[in-house]
């Protein structure tokens, strides 16, 4: 049986414009969005690959890729005696094509020469915006044992989530016989039931695909109109190839919207967090920083995920994620908020209206996402809006009721952002 490190090339899709995560994607690619205070979304699939013994990893990038490229090149460098690599494959114009990526499959197609050059028997396609911990080697063994042409990672879901996902019909031998993208009507949904479980009777595609590389090259080369894996490649391949579903019934979350990003981060701050960043055997890696320990002065913290290099002075923080180098002034209350922190500390020779990076004094911040390097003046009030509210006020945005302060924004003292 093959071994993962020798025979598998992992390709991580860098995502499109990331409009559903705007304004967090205003200046960065979706996989570069910070999560859990100190990580970035791209750290999840790369760490899963490393922990699974897969050391040849290519990341496909296109939109706002500078910060993503910088993070990857600084973080994932194997030594000279290691055969592995993490490589960035950026969208480019060639003599064969002047178009940008038109979909997930088209993105891989435009890098077909690199896939051939890697000379791997198997290719693993991964998304760059999901939170989960998975052993890809176990999936690879399933793929080999079933002599599959394509294996799709599948996750059980309840009926109320079906209309927003790609749903597969999987037989007892794990062969996939049907695939429908976001089925809306009840009749179609009932035809896709795969599990004898009244709570989660359906199986959804996780956007994780393992191919025999020869099959992948054949499909992308001979079917140029197949632009997307979920919409084109998988549904059509079911009729012509051996396509199987690999069951994954652990925690898995698509971080595709502001609401899911917000709720997932807050859940990570609780003691019953659904995802364990403390796993010593399968850690999540990220860029190491030489930062001082966090200083907390006469403050109250309840269910807080707190990162290094921060300073909290005579404040109250409840059910929040506080990122690297965060500064919270005295008398402030921060509740149900994601504070991404800062790329650097305030420099005394840069005044920015005398407002330092972080949250000033006597602020009341609730139900918000504060992107990196924001400067919140004294006596600022931010409150959540009703669910479903969408607004764009320039210096602040409301997405599905959540107030988002974009990166590098200054909020002047005494500002009130309330419904």
C-alpha angles and dihedrals in degrees: 000000000000122000121235098233093055104039110032130080113195118210117193116198111227093208134236129269092316093222093164090060094048129167090026086062095046092101103014143045117263095250089054093061110118119246133185093011100284109031135073126224092249089062090071101064093035091052091047089053094050092046089050094053095254108134104165105082130166122191117203112213135181119143123058090340101159098094092041092051091047093050094049096047092047095045111036109053118140118203125258092262094056123088094208130099143176108219131189116222108192125197110261142172115249138175087263097049138013094183127103120236110302096193143333095289093042090053090057091043091057089056095046093121091059091049091052091046091053088062095207120157091217135036124204116203116203138179120236100215107059130102115219143107114236137168103228091185090065088052090049092053089051089051092051095044091054093042086230124182089204131011120195122201107233131192128195114246137178123250096258090064097048098088092062099047142060105260124203133199108223125187127215092267087054093249113147112231101170140021128189124181111226099336111208108183123074095231093059092044092053090054089058099055108131105165135062090226119112092202098048109014097153135075119218128198112250093204089250115127131176116197137183095245091230090056092048092051091047094051096046094044101044098038106049092169091064098101101158132043096214097042102034119009102046099040092049095041092057089074096048109027142045101265119178136183121231113206119231114177102170128097114309127164130180107219093201104127138043090247094052091043091051097045094044093052093048090049089054089060094060125091089239092053111169091221125054116218089174097072104132095196099048106028126179109240128213142158109303116231131199097225131150122248117273117267118216116188120194093321139140119232123183121180095344130161101210126187132203128274094038134129124205116183123192093325139129120234122184131181095342144128114233114194135208119309093004118168121200119183129222120282094020126133120207117186134170089353138137111216108186094194125215144298090225142000122267111277115223093223092056107067103175091196088321090288113133125215110274134028119328129216127303095007125153110209121175135161095005143127113219110195122211123301095008116157114214114190125218122290095016117157122202122176132175121261126225116289111275096026115140121186137156114203095165100242090045137025133202116212117182089337095310117119111226122192107201124231118287092008122149118216109196122230118277092020115152119205103181137136 
